[in-house]
Amino acid sequence: METIKAILAATFGSAFGIGFFLCGTLGWAYWMWMAINVGSFMMFLFGIFGPFALIAGVLGLWSFAFGMPVWLFNMVN
């Protein structure tokens, strides 16, 4: 029984980690794509620098799913 619990924990932990990595990567890539399309160099730099890249990934994933928020477009343009 303990072996089954360990296998399930490892499987769900790995699936969560892979899903988190893919979502973060997809969001970040979409952020960079938006920065190039909008023509905002500051948006591009925001996506490159350290902890800001995590925020850019979350905002990029949101924009990928629901569209770029108006406040974000107004801020970077």
Residue pairs with C-beta under 8 A, 6 or more apart in sequence:
23 57
23 61
24 54
24 57
24 58
24 61
25 57
26 60
26 61
26 64
27 56
27 57
27 58
27 59
27 60
27 61
27 62
27 63
27 64
28 47
28 53
28 56
28 57
28 60
29 60
30 60
30 61
30 63
30 64
31 43
31 47
31 56
31 57
31 59
31 60
31 63
32 44
32 47
32 56
32 60
34 43
34 60
34 63
34 68
35 41
35 43
35 44
35 46
35 47
35 76
36 44
38 73
38 76
38 77
40 76
40 77
42 76
43 76
46 52
46 55
46 56
47 53
47 56
47 60
59 72
62 69
63 69
63 72
